[in-house]
Amino acid sequence: MGLRGDVQELSGPDDRLAAAQFRALLDSTSQGIIGVDPTGTITLINAKAEALFGYAHGELLGQRIELLVPESVRHIHAEEREEYFKYPRARSMGLGMQLQARRCDGSEFPVEISLNHVQTEDQSMTIGLVTDITDRLGMEEQLRQAHKMEAVGKMAGGVAHHFNNLLTVISGYSNMELENCQCGSDLDHSLKEISRAADRAALLTRELLTFSRHHFVQVRRFDLNQRLNEMRSLLCCLLGENIELRLTLGQDLGEILADPLQIDEVIVNLIHNARDAMPLGGVMVIQTAALEVGEEYVQGIIPVSPARTSC
């Protein structure tokens, strides 16, 4: 008895048992299995292959194997199949190349195929093991992107360090000149603008360092109100002339435990978003307060315990 998709010629219980075991083995594999005769007719297929290509049980038996090949390469596939049956051998396909297969709905997906040849008394068959590599290619692309981002991060960190050195010189000299400059003069105004610009640029370098992971998180206790007061001039510059900034700072706020640079980034991001939502200008208010977070608030919202907190 040759290998067949549906076992028909059964001579006894042993044959039926063997056929059932053979079918169970085929359908339990994690790869699609397809058997093709020299004419390109599918004579053997397992459940995994039917699922991969989107066909119902038994639909593919008796069909041409080119049905599962993209239309653009079907003529090439037929020629290669004939050549393979002339010189049968174990062969891996799809390694190092983009090999596509075609589902019943016409969609295509990347595959790897391992071929082998089986010769029985009455039948010559090529058996292909088909593996859908869509997920693997996706993970490989994610890994490539991760490597790219790592390289970009290293470059950004290097640029930020050098740029920060230049800013230190600019900021230092401008502050020195401000001490000797007449308050309210044109030079005083220009030097203050230079100093503010250096501060803004320094904040950008901090963001670059954080992005590149060259900036290590340094958690400490500090006064949020004091931090906002120190940032006031910088925030005003970020907002522009048509938006007035008002700080409404709560009393008895206490200290927070965080990385000051990360808090700076949060505040600047909020300012940017709010500014973009105010194209006609107006008044922007930053308010701080000490709140008591209760049981009802924290349940299902944030993983913290009820306590007094600053915001």
N, C-alpha and C positions, 0 to 999 in steps of 0.2 A: 504494500500500500504506500503510495507516495504522499508527500506533504500536501494537504489541501486546506482551504479555508473552512469548508464544511465537510466533516467526515461522513461519507455516504455508504461506502462498501464495508459493512461490518459483518464479520463472520461469526462472532461469538462474544460472550461476556468479557473476555480478556481484552478484545479489541475495543469494546465500548469503554471499558475502564481506562485503557491507555489513551483513547481519544479525549476522554473527560479530563484526565490528568494533564495531557498536552495543552488543551484549551485553557485550563486553570493556570498553568505555568505562563502561557502567553499573556493572559489578561492581568496577571499579577505584577508584571514588570513595570518599572517607572519610565521606560522608554517606549516610543512607538516602534512597532515591528511591522514591516511590510515585505511580503514575498512577491517577486515578479518573475514571470517566465520569459523566454527569449523574445516573444512577440510584444513584450511590454504590458502584458495583462496581469492585473493583480490577482494572485491566487491564494494569498495568505495575508491576514491582517489581524491585529489585536485591538482590544478595546481602547488602549491608550492612543494608538494611531488614529482611530476613528474620532476620539475626542479632540485630539490636536487639530485635525483638519475640519472638524465640525460636521461630520457625517453620522447618520444613524447606523445602527448595527446592520451589517450585511450590504449596505449601499455601495461600498467600494469594490466588493468582490466582482470580478469580471470586467471592471473598468480599466482603461488604459492608465498607466502610471503618470503619463504627461498631464493628466487632469489635476495633479497635485503640484505641478510645476508652473511658475509664472509664464504667461503667454509669450512674453518677449524672448524667452530662452527655450521654448518647447522644441523647436527644430534642432537646436544644438543638443538638447538632452537626448533626443531620439538617436542621433548619430553616436553620441558617447555610450548610450546603452548598448547599441549593436556592437560597438568596438569592445566593450567590456565583456560581452558574452563570447567574443572570439578569444580573448585572453583573460579569463577570469582570475581574480586574485583578491586578497584582502586589501581594502583601501579605505582611507579616511577622507571624507569630503567636508569642506566648510572650515577647516582649520587654517587660520591666517587669511581668510577671505570672507566676503559677505555673500553667503549662500542663502537664497530665499525660497520659501515654500508658499503654496497657495491654498487658502482655506476655501470651503464651499461657497462662502459669500463673496469671494474675490479678493479679500484682504490677504496681505502677505506678511510673513514673519520670518525672522532669521533662524536658521537651523544648522546643526552639525549632523552629518550622516556617516555611519560606518557601514561599509559594504563587505559582504562575504558571499562565497558561492557554495551552493549545496547541490550535489549530484546524487540522485537516487536511481533505482532501476528504470523507472519510466518517466523521470522528470528532471529537468535542469532548472534551477531556480537561484536567483540572486536575492539575498535577504539583506534588507537595510534596517539599521537601528537609527531612529530619528530622535533628535533631542532639540527641543525648543530652547534657544539660548537668549530669549528676550530679557529675562531678569538678570542673567549674568552680564550681558552687554550694558544694561542699565547700571549695575554696580561698578563695572569697569569705568564707565563714563563718570560716575560720581567720584571714583578714586582719582581719575585724571584731573577733575575739577578741583578736588581737595589739594592735589599737588600744586596746581596752578595758583590756588589761593595762598598756599604756604609760601610759594616763591614771591608772590606779590606782597605778602605780609613782611617778609624779610627785607624786600626792597624798600617798602614804605617805612619800616623801622629805621633803616640806614639813612634814608633821606631826612626823616624827622629829626634824628639826632644831630645831623650836620646843620639843618635849618634852625634848630633850636639854639645852637651855638651862635649863629649869626644874629638871631633875635636878641640874645642876651646882650650882645654888643650894642645893637640899636637901642634897646630899651635902657641900658645903662647910661649911654651918652645922652640920650634925650632927657632922662631924669636929672642928670647932672646939670645940664644946661637950664632946665626948668628952675632949679634952685637959685640960679644967678640971673634969671630973666625977670623983667618987670611984669607984674601980674596985670592981665588985661590987654597987653600989647599984641600986635599981630604975630610977633615971634612966639609969644607965650601960647597963643591959640594954635599956631602951627606945630609947636613942639608937643602940645597935648594931643593933637590929632595923630602925630607920629607914635606917641606912647600908646594911645588907644589901639592903633592899628597893630602895633607889636604885640599887645595883649591878646587881640583877636587871633593873630597868627599863632601865638603860643598855645592858645586853646585848640587850634586845629592840629598842631603837632602832637598835643596830648591825645587827641582822638586817633591820629595815625599810630602813635605808640601803643595805644590800647588795642587797636585793630591788629597790629602786627604781633601782639602779645609780648612786646618788649617792656610794656608797662605792667608791673606786677601789682595786683590789688593790695592796697595798704589801708586796712580798716583802722579807724581811730575815732575817738569821740570829739565832736566839735559842735559849735553853735550854728544852727542853720540860718538864723537871722543875721548873724555876723557875716556869714558866707554870702548871703544875698546882698548885703550892704556893700561888700567888697566888689561884687560883680555888677553893681548898679550902672557904673559908667560904661562898662562893656556891653551890657544888655541894651542900654539906650542907643549905643552905636548900631547894634544889630537891628533895632526896630526902625531906625530912620527918624526923620524930622516930623512926619505926619502922625506918629503914634506916641502918645504920652504914657510913660511908665509910672505906675504908682505901686509902692510897696506897703502893704498893710500887714504889719508883723505882730503876731500875738505875743502876749506877755507870759512870763513863766514857761517858756517853751521847753527849757531844758536842753540837753545835748542829745544828738543822735549818734548811732554807731554805724559808720559807713566809710566808703572810700571817697574823700572829698572830690577827686577828679571825676569819678563816675557821677556824683551828684551834680557837678558842674555840667556834665554832658546831658544829663536828664533835663536840667533847667534850660539849657540852650536849645535843645530839641523842642521843648514845649514852647519856647519863645518863637522859634522859627515857624512852627505849625500855626500858632496863634496869629503871627504877623501875616502869614499867607492867607489867612481867613479874614483879614481886615484890609482889603485893597483901598478902601476909602479913608483909612486912618481911624483915629479914635483914641480911647483910653484903655490901656491894658493894666489889669490889676493882678499882682501876685500877692497871695494872702497865706500866712502861716497861722497855725493854731494847734493847741494841745487838745486832743480828743480822747475820750474814754471809749475804747472798742469793747462792745458787749458781746455776749454769747450769740444773740440773734444775728448780729452782723457777720461774725466770722464763720458761722455754719454754712458750708457749701460755697463759700466765696474765696477765702484765702487760708492757707494752712498756718494760722497763728493762734496764740492763746489770747483770751481777753485781757486787756491791760491798757494803761495810759500810753498814748503814742503821739508823736509830733508829725504834722504834715503841712 
